Amino acid sequence: MIYLQQFRLPSQKDEEEFFSPFGKHFKTKNYRTVYTTKYPFGIFRYRNLPDFCFDDITLFCGDNGSGKSTILNVIAEKLGLTRSAPFNRSDFFGDYVELCDFQLDKAMPPESRIITSDGVFEKVLDIRRLNEGIDDKRQSLINEYISTRKDEETNLNLAGIDDYKRWLDVHDAKKKHSTQSEYIRKRLIRNIQERSNGESALSYFVDFIASEGLYLLDEPENSLSAANLLALKDFIEDCVKNHRCQFIISTHSPILLSMEGATVYDLDEVPPGVKKWTEIESVRVFFDFFEAHRDDFI
């Protein structure tokens, strides 16, 4: 399902006109001349960027500093997408976004969003903190179980709801067949399972990618093992085929670059163009490496 059909970033001429003292924008930004950076102006100034056309799955690939993440952040800002984590905006970011243009094929569902590495890492840390809290609660319940086993039901005066809850705890703890694990399990609702960082990162994508939406993923391979990357690849392909989703992804991963039917833009080329995933330089590096070690796999 294609929602975003085309996106145009400012050309070299657009950028030069913006900073020209004779340009129409001069009066609105001349008070900011003291700044040492005008990011994202200048990132693509001499790259002769095309108007990017999008498929069900579109991938931006390029070396560090090629501007993959910048493009996704600019698109997300222009479209007003929900963001998984804040990002570093410059004072000129809004001006740059205003110079962009886009064309929709269909109206974007409200679930559409951008998911960045920072958002994934924050979720992983949240899960880790939650599990630590659950462990603390479990120990507290063990101590409570031991304490309530010593209490006498007949000594409890039920004067209010708190006393009633206390009576229930004592009653459950003193049941003939009650065990410590049963007591704790009834009171400890574990909303999430213990997961590795990679499994938590994978679950983040599954949780936040709903049916019918445009999703921008910024280097989702971070924190994912090869097995989890394969699982994410299958999940994305299924979302496209069965759940009316569109994906625009920045990545280095050969596994993600190989997704069925994906359009791959090579940002290391000038101008950036569409390539087969097997023609991408970073993929060829992996291929050559494994070819050199072919005998080691026999």
N, C-alpha and C positions, 0 to 999 in steps of 0.2 A: 504494500500500500504506500503510495507516494503522496505525502503532504507537502513537503518543501521540494519544489521543482528546480529552482535555480537561485543562486546567490551571487551577488557581485560586490567585491571589495573595491575600495578606492584605487584608481589608477595612479600612475606617476604624475600625470597631468592634474588629477584631482588634488593630490597632496601638495604639489607646487603652487597651485592656485590658492589653496587654503592658507598657506603661510606667506603668500605674496602681499605686500603692503597695498597693492592695487586690487586685491581680490575682495569678493563680497563678504568674506568671513573675518577680515582683518580687525574690524572694530570690536568683534565679540571675543577675540582671544589675544589682543595685543598686550593686555595687562599681565600675561603669563610668560613673558619672554625671559624671565629669570630662571626658568626651569631647565635643568640639564638633560632631561629626557622628555621626549614627546611620544613615548610608546602609546599605542602601537604604530604611530606614524613612523615611516622609515623601514619597517620590518620587510615589507614587500615592494618597496619603492622601485627597485630595478629588476623585479622578477617577472614583469609582464604577465600578471595573473590573468587567467581566463575567467569567463563567467562559469562558475562551477555548476554543473548539472548533476542532479542526484537521482539515484536509483533506489530500490528497496533497501539495499545495503551499499553505502558508499564509504570508502576507507581512504584516509589521508596517511601517507607513509613518507617518512623522510628522516634525515639525521637529526640529532639534537640541535636545536636552534633553527630548524627549518620553518617553524611557525605553525606546527600542527595544532598545538593547544590554543594558540592565539586565534586561529580561524574558528575553532569550536566556541571559544568564549565570545567572540564577536557575533557569531550567528545566534548564540543563546541570548545575548543581550538585545540584539535587534528584534528577535522574535518574542522577547519577554518570557523566556522559559523559566520554569521553576528550577532552582539551583540546589544541589546537594550540599554545597559548602561555599563560603565566600571566597572571592579571589582578589588578587592585587590589582585594583584599578588605578590607572594613572589619571592625572587631571585632564588629559586629552582623550581619554578612552571614549567618553560620550560623544565628542566631536567626530572621532573616527567612525563610530557606529552610525552617526547621522548621515555620513556620506555613503553608507552601504545601501544596497537595494536588493530586493528579493521578489520571488514570484511563487505563490502557493498554487498547488493543483487542487487541494482540498483544505477545508478549514481544519486546523490542528485541534485535536482533543485536549481537554484541560490536563490530562495526565502527562502530557509531553514535558520533558525535563532534560537537563544536562547532568550527567553523573561524572564526577571527577575523582582522581586518585585521593585528593584530600578528604572528600566525602566518604570514600570507602574506608580510609584509614581511621577516620573518626568513628565510624560504625564499629570497626574491629575493636577499637579501644573501649567503646561503650559496652560492647558484649563482654570484654575482658573484665571491666569494672563490675558489670552486673553479675557475672559468675563469681567474682570475689565476694560480692555482697551476699550472694546465695550461700556460699560456703560459710560465711560468718553467721547467717541465719540458721543454717543447719546445726552448727555447733551450739547456738543458743537454744535450739529446740531439744538437743540432746540433754543439755543441762536442765531444761524445763521438765523433760520426761523423768529424769532421775528425781527431781524435786517433787513432782506431783505423785510419784509412786509412794512417797513417804507420807503424803497428806491423808487425813481421815475425812471421808465424805461427810460424816455426821457432824464434824466441827465447822462446816461451812454454813454461814447464815446468808441466805439468798435475798439480799436487800436491793439488788438491781441487776441490770444487764451484764455488768462486769463480773459480778459474783456468779451469775448463771454461766457465763463463758468459762469461768474458772472451774465451776462444777463439771462442765462437759469435759474439760481437759483432764481433771482428776478421774472422772468416770472412765474415759477412754484409756487412760494410762493404767488403770487398775483392772481392766477387763482380763478375764482369765487367759484368753488367747492373744492378748495384745502384746505386740513386740515393739521394740524401739523403732525399727524401720517402718512399721505400719503407722505408728504414731506420727513420725516425721513426714512420711509421704502424704498423709492426709492434710497436713498443714503447710507443706512447702510446695507451691505450684511453680514448677520450673518452666518458664515460658519458652526458653531456648535450651538446646542441648549444648554440652561442652563441645566446642569446635576448635579446630586449629585456625590460625589466622587466615589461611587460604580458603578453608571451608566457610568461614565467616564472611570473607570478601565475596565469595560466589553467592552466598545466600543474600547478600545485599542487592546484587543485581536482580535476582529472582524476586525479591520482595518489592522492589521499586519499579520494575518494568511491568506495567499492566497492559491489558488489551487496548488496542487502538490508540497509538500514540507515536509521536516523533521523539526518538531518544538519541541524545548526543553522548557518546562515551569517550572519555579522555584517557587513553592508554589503560584500558581495563585489565591488561595482562599483569600489571603490578600486583604483587602478593598472591598470584595464582600459579600453582604448579602446572606442569604440562597436562596432567590428567584433568585438572579443573578447567584449564583453558579449552580442552576438547569438549568438556561438558558445557561451558559457556557458548562455544561455537554452535553446538547442537541446539542449545536453548534459543539463541538469537535466530537461527534459521527457522526453527519451529514458530517463533513469534511472528516472523514475516509471512510464513506460509499459512498459518492458521489463526492469527490474532490481529491482523491488520496493523502491524507495526512497521515503522521505517527507522533505520539506524544510520547515523553518521558517526564514524569512529576514527580516532587517531590511534595509530598503533605501530609497533615494530614487529609484532608477533607473526611469524610465518603461518602459524595455525589459524589466526584470525584472518590474515590476508588471503587464505585459501577458501574462505567462505563461498558457498555456492551462489553464483550469479552476482557477486559483488563487483562494483566499479571501484578501481584502485587508482588514486591520483598519486603520482610520484612528485613530491614537493622538492626533491633535490634537482629536478630538471628545470631548465629555464627555456621557455615557460613550462610550468608544471603541466603534465599531460597524463592521459590514461594509459596504463600498462597492464599486461598480464601479471598476476602475482608472482609467477616464476621468473619474471624479468627484473623484479625489484632487487637492487644491489644487496640489501641486507639479507634477503632470502638466498641469494647466490652465495653469500659468505657462509651461511649454514650448510648449504648443499656441498660446497667445496670442502668444508671441514669434515663432514661425514664421509664424503667420497675418499678423502685422504686416510680415513680410519676404517674403511670398509672391512678390511681383513680382521679388525678387532671384534667385529660382530659375528664372525663365523665360529 
